[in-house]
Amino acid sequence: MSQPNVARVYSYYLGGKDHFAVDRDMANYAEDVVPGVTDLAMANRAFVQRAVRYLAERGIRQFLDIGSGLPTDGNVHQIAQETIPGARVVYVDHDPMVLTHSRALLTDNATSLVIKEDLTCPQKILNAEGSRYLLDLKQPVGLILGGILHHLHDSQAPLRHTRELCDALSPGSYLAISHFCHPDAAENPTDAERAERLQQAFLEKLSTGLWRSHEEILAYFCGWEMLDPGLVPLDEWHPLPTGSSLAGSYRMPPRNRQIILGGVARKP
């Protein structure tokens, strides 16, 4: 509790209650460095919600959400099961608070569970008892990597681990990714400066948080077929109509739209 924690900071940005003073201090510090950091968290959550609904409407019945974070309203299983009541969801996280709260939330949900594993150990995720119980890897899976890859350093081989997960999934599976983006400084100097300042703040306080280029983020899709409109600012990925009451309708103010991107791809 003496060190800020990514999941708790994220909870604070989303208006949750699962955080401590050290997490609030970190969140407020980043907000002072670049106003609008809360926008990134809110938009990331909304993108994941829209992506899950999109996949469920296309018949995806099982989801693997890695780095799921602390539960709030509109979680992956809730969104998916609105469309497919029997949709199966495996959440993956290694944070003790996330595990405790998620297990409490899922007590009465027979088709969703949370396992304690880490993105850097893909085979442990795939072979965990909970994964083998709920997921049929011979059938398409919706793999959700929402706001997790940018918290892995290059030395942790996030691209290799993502490819290993993708290789294990059957054709017809989907991959949804959201990631902090460092725009090209020559084309977008103001946005690039904001990205650099935020990265410095995150690394200083959390020791994680990398703003990668558009091309670097695109590589995480492992050559799968990108769905329209491609890898874009989160608000541009299948936005809901203004005034929609559906989860996922949040839209960012313009100030930080270029420094977080998202997209969905399908395995051919």
Residue, then its C-alpha position, 0 to 999 in steps of 0.5 A: m500500500s506504500q507504492p502506487n498500483v496500476a489497477r488502483v490508479y485506474s480504478y480511481y480514474l474510473g470513479g471506483k472506490d478501490h484505491f489508497a492515498v498513494d494511488r490518488d497522489m499518483a493519479n493527480y500528479a499525472e493529471d497535473v502534468v498533462p490535464g486529461v489523463t482521466d480521459l484516457a482511462m474512460a475512453n479505454r474502458a469505453f473502447v473495450q465495452r464497444a469491442v466486446r459488444y461488437l464481437a458478441e453480436r458477431g457470435i463470439r461466445q468466449f472471451l479471454d480478458i488479460g490485465s482485466g483490472l478492478p471490476t466496475d460497471g460494464n465489465v466484459h462478462q456483463i457486456a457479452q452476456e447482454t447479447i449471449p447469456g451463456a457467454r464464457v469469460v476468463y479474466v486474468d490478473h495477478d493483483p491480489m486486490v483485483l483477484t479478491h474483488s473479481r472473485a466476489l463479483l463472479t460468485d454467482n456467475a457460472t460462466s465467468l471466472v478470474i485466474k491469477e496469471d500474467l501476460t508474460c506467461p502465456q502458456k500458464i494462462l492457456n493451461a490454467e485450470g479455469s481456462r481449460y474449464l471455460l475456454d474451448l480453443k478449438q472455437p473462436v475466442g475474443l482476446i482482450l488486451g485493453g490497456i495492458l501492453h503499454h505497461l510492459h517494457d520491451s525487455q519483458a517481450p510483450l510482442r513475443h508473448t502476444r504472438e504466442l497467445c495469438d498462435a494458440l487461438s483458432p481461426g475466426s478468433y478476434l484480438a482487441i488492443s488499446h495502447f498509449c500512442h506516441p505520435d510522430a513529433a514532426e507531424n504532431p509536435t504538441d501531441a508528441e510532447r504530451a505523450e513524452r511528458l505523460q510517459q515520464a510521469f508514469l515511469e517516475k511514479l509507476s515504473t511502467g507506461l510506454w507510449r509506442s508508435h503507431e507502427e509498433i502498436l500495429a505489430y501486436f496484431c500479429g498480421w491478423e486482418m484489421l477490421d475497419p476502421g483500423l488502428v485509430p484514436l479510440d473514439e473513432w472505433h465504432p462510436l455509439p450515437t451521441g446520447s446513447s445509454l449503452a456502455g461504451s458511449y463515452r467520448m474523449p475531449p479532443r486534447n488527448r485523442q491522439i495519444i491512445l489508439g485501439g483496434v480489432a483484428r480477426k484471425p484468418 
